[in-house]
Amino acid sequence: FHHVAQEIAVRLREGRDLDRDALARLVHLSPTRFSHWFVEQSGIPLRSYKKWLRLRMAVDALLDGERPT
């Protein structure tokens, strides 16, 4: 899970989002199985995780005196 979470964060910082299919390929799972696996590992769906991460990154940027976008 750590590898996937790290990849999501890196891509979001670069302004490039990975969709579920691309993330599933990273861990050699079907997209449907990946969705189930992601919830099992994180406790929340991928879409919710990405929203939370974007919000956290924006808050961190504001706290650092940067623009949140």
A tleap script that builds the chain and sets N, CA, C and O, in Angstrom:
source leaprc.protein.ff14SB
mol = sequence {
  NPHE HIE HIE VAL ALA GLN GLU ILE ALA VAL
  ARG LEU ARG GLU GLY ARG ASP LEU ASP ARG
  ASP ALA LEU ALA ARG LEU VAL HIE LEU SER
  PRO THR ARG PHE SER HIE TRP PHE VAL GLU
  GLN SER GLY ILE PRO LEU ARG SER TYR LYS
  LYS TRP LEU ARG LEU ARG MET ALA VAL ASP
  ALA LEU LEU ASP GLY GLU ARG PRO CTHR
}
set mol.1.N position { 0.815 -1.194 0.000 }
set mol.1.CA position { 0.000 0.000 0.000 }
set mol.1.C position { 0.863 1.264 0.000 }
set mol.1.O position { 0.542 2.249 -0.665 }
set mol.2.N position { 1.935 1.220 0.739 }
set mol.2.CA position { 2.801 2.400 0.855 }
set mol.2.C position { 3.278 2.879 -0.519 }
set mol.2.O position { 3.304 4.080 -0.789 }
set mol.3.N position { 3.649 1.948 -1.370 }
set mol.3.CA position { 4.129 2.306 -2.705 }
set mol.3.C position { 3.037 3.026 -3.507 }
set mol.3.O position { 3.314 4.019 -4.178 }
set mol.4.N position { 1.824 2.536 -3.438 }
set mol.4.CA position { 0.717 3.152 -4.171 }
set mol.4.C position { 0.419 4.539 -3.614 }
set mol.4.O position { 0.247 5.488 -4.379 }
set mol.5.N position { 0.356 4.666 -2.294 }
set mol.5.CA position { 0.081 5.963 -1.668 }
set mol.5.C position { 1.162 6.978 -2.030 }
set mol.5.O position { 0.868 8.143 -2.298 }
set mol.6.N position { 2.398 6.530 -2.036 }
set mol.6.CA position { 3.505 7.413 -2.387 }
set mol.6.C position { 3.400 7.845 -3.851 }
set mol.6.O position { 3.630 9.011 -4.170 }
set mol.7.N position { 3.063 6.934 -4.717 }
set mol.7.CA position { 2.929 7.249 -6.149 }
set mol.7.C position { 1.794 8.251 -6.375 }
set mol.7.O position { 1.930 9.172 -7.180 }
set mol.8.N position { 0.686 8.076 -5.674 }
set mol.8.CA position { -0.429 9.014 -5.795 }
set mol.8.C position { 0.028 10.408 -5.371 }
set mol.8.O position { -0.241 11.387 -6.066 }
set mol.9.N position { 0.708 10.501 -4.248 }
set mol.9.CA position { 1.161 11.805 -3.736 }
set mol.9.C position { 2.136 12.473 -4.697 }
set mol.9.O position { 2.019 13.668 -4.967 }
set mol.10.N position { 3.082 11.722 -5.206 }
set mol.10.CA position { 4.067 12.281 -6.138 }
set mol.10.C position { 3.370 12.825 -7.378 }
set mol.10.O position { 3.652 13.940 -7.817 }
set mol.11.N position { 2.475 12.050 -7.931 }
set mol.11.CA position { 1.789 12.469 -9.156 }
set mol.11.C position { 0.905 13.691 -8.910 }
set mol.11.O position { 0.854 14.593 -9.746 }
set mol.12.N position { 0.209 13.729 -7.773 }
set mol.12.CA position { -0.637 14.881 -7.484 }
set mol.12.C position { 0.201 16.142 -7.306 }
set mol.12.O position { -0.210 17.220 -7.736 }
set mol.13.N position { 1.364 16.023 -6.681 }
set mol.13.CA position { 2.252 17.186 -6.532 }
set mol.13.C position { 2.700 17.707 -7.891 }
set mol.13.O position { 2.884 18.911 -8.069 }
set mol.14.N position { 2.875 16.806 -8.842 }
set mol.14.CA position { 3.289 17.177 -10.192 }
set mol.14.C position { 2.114 17.664 -11.037 }
set mol.14.O position { 2.299 18.095 -12.176 }
set mol.15.N position { 0.913 17.595 -10.481 }
set mol.15.CA position { -0.273 17.995 -11.233 }
set mol.15.C position { -0.763 16.935 -12.198 }
set mol.15.O position { -1.555 17.213 -13.099 }
set mol.16.N position { -0.287 15.723 -12.001 }
set mol.16.CA position { -0.691 14.603 -12.871 }
set mol.16.C position { -1.352 13.545 -12.012 }
set mol.16.O position { -0.717 12.975 -11.124 }
set mol.17.N position { -2.596 13.284 -12.266 }
set mol.17.CA position { -3.345 12.301 -11.499 }
set mol.17.C position { -3.291 10.947 -12.188 }
set mol.17.O position { -3.400 10.863 -13.412 }
set mol.18.N position { -3.127 9.906 -11.417 }
set mol.18.CA position { -3.203 8.547 -11.956 }
set mol.18.C position { -4.602 8.015 -11.720 }
set mol.18.O position { -5.130 8.124 -10.613 }
set mol.19.N position { -5.210 7.440 -12.749 }
set mol.19.CA position { -6.534 6.873 -12.558 }
set mol.19.C position { -6.429 5.473 -11.953 }
set mol.19.O position { -5.339 4.923 -11.794 }
set mol.20.N position { -7.577 4.923 -11.626 }
set mol.20.CA position { -7.621 3.616 -10.975 }
set mol.20.C position { -6.950 2.539 -11.827 }
set mol.20.O position { -6.247 1.681 -11.294 }
set mol.21.N position { -7.157 2.572 -13.121 }
set mol.21.CA position { -6.568 1.543 -13.986 }
set mol.21.C position { -5.047 1.578 -13.943 }
set mol.21.O position { -4.403 0.532 -13.871 }
set mol.22.N position { -4.473 2.769 -13.986 }
set mol.22.CA position { -3.012 2.901 -13.946 }
set mol.22.C position { -2.471 2.438 -12.598 }
set mol.22.O position { -1.442 1.765 -12.539 }
set mol.23.N position { -3.155 2.794 -11.525 }
set mol.23.CA position { -2.717 2.357 -10.194 }
set mol.23.C position { -2.842 0.846 -10.047 }
set mol.23.O position { -1.984 0.205 -9.440 }
set mol.24.N position { -3.896 0.284 -10.596 }
set mol.24.CA position { -4.082 -1.169 -10.543 }
set mol.24.C position { -2.936 -1.893 -11.252 }
set mol.24.O position { -2.464 -2.932 -10.789 }
set mol.25.N position { -2.502 -1.339 -12.367 }
set mol.25.CA position { -1.384 -1.950 -13.093 }
set mol.25.C position { -0.102 -1.923 -12.266 }
set mol.25.O position { 0.724 -2.829 -12.376 }
set mol.26.N position { 0.069 -0.893 -11.440 }
set mol.26.CA position { 1.274 -0.814 -10.598 }
set mol.26.C position { 1.397 -1.990 -9.643 }
set mol.26.O position { 2.500 -2.440 -9.334 }
set mol.27.N position { 0.248 -2.485 -9.176 }
set mol.27.CA position { 0.272 -3.587 -8.204 }
set mol.27.C position { -0.249 -4.891 -8.807 }
set mol.27.O position { -0.542 -5.847 -8.090 }
set mol.28.N position { -0.359 -4.911 -10.133 }
set mol.28.CA position { -0.724 -6.118 -10.881 }
set mol.28.C position { -2.073 -6.687 -10.446 }
set mol.28.O position { -2.206 -7.889 -10.215 }
set mol.29.N position { -3.076 -5.802 -10.338 }
set mol.29.CA position { -4.432 -6.215 -10.003 }
set mol.29.C position { -5.381 -5.691 -11.069 }
set mol.29.O position { -5.064 -4.742 -11.786 }
set mol.30.N position { -6.541 -6.316 -11.165 }
set mol.30.CA position { -7.573 -5.761 -12.031 }
set mol.30.C position { -8.094 -4.484 -11.373 }
set mol.30.O position { -7.991 -4.331 -10.156 }
set mol.31.N position { -8.646 -3.579 -12.156 }
set mol.31.CA position { -9.176 -2.343 -11.559 }
set mol.31.C position { -10.217 -2.591 -10.461 }
set mol.31.O position { -10.219 -1.905 -9.438 }
set mol.32.N position { -11.090 -3.561 -10.675 }
set mol.32.CA position { -12.110 -3.869 -9.671 }
set mol.32.C position { -11.480 -4.411 -8.396 }
set mol.32.O position { -11.829 -3.990 -7.293 }
set mol.33.N position { -10.557 -5.341 -8.551 }
set mol.33.CA position { -9.886 -5.902 -7.370 }
set mol.33.C position { -9.049 -4.828 -6.679 }
set mol.33.O position { -8.964 -4.805 -5.451 }
set mol.34.N position { -8.433 -3.940 -7.455 }
set mol.34.CA position { -7.657 -2.859 -6.871 }
set mol.34.C position { -8.528 -1.993 -5.969 }
set mol.34.O position { -8.117 -1.634 -4.866 }
set mol.35.N position { -9.732 -1.655 -6.436 }
set mol.35.CA position { -10.637 -0.831 -5.633 }
set mol.35.C position { -10.928 -1.488 -4.292 }
set mol.35.O position { -10.892 -0.827 -3.255 }
set mol.36.N position { -11.215 -2.779 -4.307 }
set mol.36.CA position { -11.467 -3.506 -3.055 }
set mol.36.C position { -10.223 -3.532 -2.177 }
set mol.36.O position { -10.300 -3.298 -0.971 }
set mol.37.N position { -9.083 -3.814 -2.785 }
set mol.37.CA position { -7.812 -3.874 -2.053 }
set mol.37.C position { -7.491 -2.523 -1.426 }
set mol.37.O position { -7.042 -2.457 -0.281 }
set mol.38.N position { -7.720 -1.446 -2.176 }
set mol.38.CA position { -7.404 -0.115 -1.672 }
set mol.38.C position { -8.231 0.205 -0.428 }
set mol.38.O position { -7.702 0.729 0.552 }
set mol.39.N position { -9.514 -0.106 -0.466 }
set mol.39.CA position { -10.369 0.126 0.705 }
set mol.39.C position { -9.913 -0.746 1.876 }
set mol.39.O position { -9.900 -0.287 3.018 }
set mol.40.N position { -9.545 -1.977 1.608 }
set mol.40.CA position { -9.055 -2.861 2.671 }
set mol.40.C position { -7.809 -2.282 3.330 }
set mol.40.O position { -7.655 -2.359 4.549 }
set mol.41.N position { -6.927 -1.708 2.533 }
set mol.41.CA position { -5.666 -1.191 3.045 }
set mol.41.C position { -5.801 0.171 3.718 }
set mol.41.O position { -5.175 0.424 4.747 }
set mol.42.N position { -6.622 1.047 3.135 }
set mol.42.CA position { -6.692 2.433 3.619 }
set mol.42.C position { -7.908 2.726 4.488 }
set mol.42.O position { -7.884 3.639 5.313 }
set mol.43.N position { -8.958 1.956 4.303 }
set mol.43.CA position { -10.187 2.204 5.034 }
set mol.43.C position { -11.144 3.144 4.324 }
set mol.43.O position { -12.267 3.348 4.784 }
set mol.44.N position { -10.709 3.724 3.195 }
set mol.44.CA position { -11.568 4.624 2.416 }
set mol.44.C position { -11.373 4.357 0.928 }
set mol.44.O position { -10.335 3.837 0.521 }
set mol.45.N position { -12.371 4.711 0.111 }
set mol.45.CA position { -12.231 4.529 -1.340 }
set mol.45.C position { -11.148 5.442 -1.926 }
set mol.45.O position { -10.809 6.475 -1.349 }
set mol.46.N position { -10.622 5.045 -3.067 }
set mol.46.CA position { -9.561 5.786 -3.746 }
set mol.46.C position { -9.959 7.238 -3.984 }
set mol.46.O position { -9.172 8.147 -3.716 }
set mol.47.N position { -11.147 7.462 -4.474 }
set mol.47.CA position { -11.591 8.828 -4.783 }
set mol.47.C position { -11.576 9.709 -3.530 }
set mol.47.O position { -11.134 10.857 -3.582 }
set mol.48.N position { -12.054 9.174 -2.417 }
set mol.48.CA position { -12.050 9.926 -1.152 }
set mol.48.C position { -10.630 10.169 -0.668 }
set mol.48.O position { -10.320 11.241 -0.149 }
set mol.49.N position { -9.773 9.179 -0.836 }
set mol.49.CA position { -8.376 9.325 -0.432 }
set mol.49.C position { -7.699 10.449 -1.211 }
set mol.49.O position { -6.975 11.263 -0.637 }
set mol.50.N position { -7.940 10.491 -2.525 }
set mol.50.CA position { -7.337 11.541 -3.352 }
set mol.50.C position { -7.849 12.918 -2.957 }
set mol.50.O position { -7.076 13.874 -2.910 }
set mol.51.N position { -9.154 13.032 -2.669 }
set mol.51.CA position { -9.701 14.319 -2.223 }
set mol.51.C position { -9.050 14.754 -0.918 }
set mol.51.O position { -8.660 15.912 -0.771 }
set mol.52.N position { -8.933 13.834 0.027 }
set mol.52.CA position { -8.315 14.137 1.316 }
set mol.52.C position { -6.856 14.557 1.116 }
set mol.52.O position { -6.393 15.513 1.738 }
set mol.53.N position { -6.149 13.856 0.266 }
set mol.53.CA position { -4.742 14.163 0.033 }
set mol.53.C position { -4.584 15.537 -0.622 }
set mol.53.O position { -3.696 16.299 -0.238 }
set mol.54.N position { -5.420 15.864 -1.591 }
set mol.54.CA position { -5.370 17.193 -2.211 }
set mol.54.C position { -5.618 18.291 -1.176 }
set mol.54.O position { -4.933 19.314 -1.172 }
set mol.55.N position { -6.584 18.075 -0.314 }
set mol.55.CA position { -6.886 19.050 0.732 }
set mol.55.C position { -5.698 19.199 1.677 }
set mol.55.O position { -5.316 20.315 2.029 }
set mol.56.N position { -5.125 18.090 2.080 }
set mol.56.CA position { -3.962 18.124 2.970 }
set mol.56.C position { -2.787 18.844 2.324 }
set mol.56.O position { -2.093 19.611 2.991 }
set mol.57.N position { -2.556 18.612 1.054 }
set mol.57.CA position { -1.467 19.263 0.347 }
set mol.57.C position { -1.712 20.767 0.242 }
set mol.57.O position { -0.774 21.557 0.345 }
set mol.58.N position { -2.970 21.165 0.035 }
set mol.58.CA position { -3.301 22.590 -0.039 }
set mol.58.C position { -3.087 23.268 1.312 }
set mol.58.O position { -2.551 24.375 1.372 }
set mol.59.N position { -3.495 22.622 2.378 }
set mol.59.CA position { -3.298 23.176 3.716 }
set mol.59.C position { -1.807 23.289 4.027 }
set mol.59.O position { -1.358 24.303 4.560 }
set mol.60.N position { -1.049 22.259 3.697 }
set mol.60.CA position { 0.407 22.299 3.911 }
set mol.60.C position { 1.041 23.463 3.147 }
set mol.60.O position { 1.920 24.151 3.667 }
set mol.61.N position { 0.591 23.676 1.917 }
set mol.61.CA position { 1.126 24.780 1.113 }
set mol.61.C position { 0.805 26.119 1.772 }
set mol.61.O position { 1.670 26.990 1.857 }
set mol.62.N position { -0.422 26.287 2.234 }
set mol.62.CA position { -0.801 27.526 2.913 }
set mol.62.C position { 0.041 27.759 4.153 }
set mol.62.O position { 0.493 28.876 4.402 }
set mol.63.N position { 0.250 26.707 4.929 }
set mol.63.CA position { 1.052 26.826 6.141 }
set mol.63.C position { 2.503 27.184 5.837 }
set mol.63.O position { 3.189 27.799 6.654 }
set mol.64.N position { 2.956 26.792 4.660 }
set mol.64.CA position { 4.315 27.114 4.231 }
set mol.64.C position { 4.396 28.475 3.527 }
set mol.64.O position { 5.454 28.863 3.031 }
set mol.65.N position { 3.273 29.186 3.490 }
set mol.65.CA position { 3.242 30.495 2.847 }
set mol.65.C position { 3.166 30.447 1.336 }
set mol.65.O position { 3.458 31.435 0.662 }
set mol.66.N position { 2.778 29.311 0.806 }
set mol.66.CA position { 2.680 29.149 -0.638 }
set mol.66.C position { 1.217 29.193 -1.075 }
set mol.66.O position { 0.302 29.190 -0.251 }
set mol.67.N position { 1.025 29.234 -2.371 }
set mol.67.CA position { -0.332 29.158 -2.913 }
set mol.67.C position { -0.858 27.739 -2.769 }
set mol.67.O position { -0.101 26.785 -2.947 }
set mol.68.N position { -2.117 27.581 -2.456 }
set mol.68.CA position { -2.657 26.237 -2.246 }
set mol.68.C position { -2.926 25.428 -3.514 }
set mol.68.O position { -3.296 24.257 -3.434 }
set mol.69.N position { -2.743 26.041 -4.672 }
set mol.69.CA position { -3.056 25.315 -5.906 }
set mol.69.C position { -1.862 24.581 -6.442 }
set mol.69.O position { -1.957 23.919 -7.476 }
savepdb mol mol.pdb
quit
